[in-house]
């Protein structure tokens, strides 16, 4: 991501990268501020992507919101950033803010186009690589090398070698010493879409104060009586309803319907809002392999807008269970 590239242009670049890699990608939306910018799916892998120029803009509450979305769908969350504290982020390194993984666009491109994963991650005290703990232990035991001898070669304590063998991260210089001595690779790549960076051993006497993932706040009220009434109605049908913030949809609901788990994205507002969001809501529902609907404040007699099912509050109240509602959503969407 070049310095002079706008955030919107950067989002479009990431969109193209994901599409070329075989992902079905939603269009970027222009609800500001926003919890995420893109949603993408490839096979069973669902991604939620946010693009930032300066990752310091990601505060604890925003991180909690995007991580909560990742848990609800469920989906892997990824932030694409450029700078932090005035310094450029490095390619090939996975950074983290409040539990949210962050990489530069170049790292994503290398991963998607060339299959080259990052090997380094940022942790308290610097940059680290992930150790293949079982492999390190196997090599040490096979060659009858003591913990003390290997610790002396690596320039660390015996306890730190034990932590490496348990999968902790190590400084690149330590990895280089161990690999040179063992003549075998022991660093493991990081899969951007499947895992989070491992922990790092704290320096002796230091307090390992890594940023912790903030706990999402339980929030059952949106502050709008009509919207809250709609969500209570869904809850009464047996949906597991979660209020979403700074999203194109007001709630994300889960429910076992027809023998499988279903996702329902619901937005509440005026028909004018429905017209602006119809295409995006449908895209997000398709990417998430779920359904979407819009509950209109006014009664209009419209069954859908551009394929997005539209119900009035009174029409919603006629339904008493998930199956019945889902059937009408599918009928209106088909029309």
C-alpha positions, 0 to 999 in steps of 0.5 A: 500500500503506497503512502499516497494511496487513499483508503478507498483505493487500498480497499479496492486493491485488497478486493482485487487480490482476494478475487484473483485468489478465488474468493467471492468478495462483497463490495466495499460499503460506505457506512462510516465509521465501519467495523469492517470493509470486505467480507470474502469466502473461498470454500469453507473459509470466511474472511472479514477484512478491515483496511487501515492506513495507520493501525493505531486507529484500531482502538479496543472497542473497534477491535472487540466489535470486529472480533465479535463479528468473527466469532458470530459468523464465524469468520477469520478476521484480518486487518490490512495496515500500513503504518504504526506510530509513524513507522512503516510496517514490515512485509512478512510480519504478522502484527497484532492489536488487541488480538486482531492480526494485522499485515501489510498488503504485500504480505497478503499478496505474497501469501495469495499469489505465491503461496509464501506465508509470513514467518515472523510476528510482532510480540512484546519486545520485538519480532519473533518466529514460530518454533516447531516445538515437536521438531526441535525436541525430536532433533535434540533427543535424537542427537542426545543434546542436553537442554543446557547445551542447546541453551548455550548454543542459542544464547538463552536459558534452559527454561526458554528452550523448554518453552520453544519445545512447547511452541513458543516464539523465538527471536530470528537470531536465536532461530538462525543459531539453532538452525545453523547448529542443527542443520535443519529448519525449525521455524514454522510459517503462519497461516493468515487464515487459520491461526493466530501467532503463538505466545512469546517467552517473557524476558526474565524478570519482565512483566509480559503485558501483551495487549489482551483481546477485549471482551465484547460487551453484551448489548441487547438494546440498540437505543431505538424502540422500533429496532429493539422491538424487531429484535425481540420479535426475532428472539421470540421466534427462537433466533439467537440474536446479536446486535451489531454496531457500525455494520450494514445490518443491525443484527446477526441471528443464528437458528437451527432451521430445517436441520441446519444452522442458518444465519440471518442478517437483519436491517431496520429502517426506512425504505430509502435506507433499504434502497441504499443497502439492498445490494450490499446486504444481499452480497453479504448474505451470499458470501456468508451463505445465509439470508438477509431481510429488511424491516421497513418502518413504513408500510408500503406493500413492497415485497422486495427491493432489488431482491432483498426481502422487505417486511413491515413490522406488522408482517413480521409479527405474523410469524411465530417460528423461524421456519415460517419466517425463512419460508417467506424470506425465500419467497420474497427474495425469489420474487 
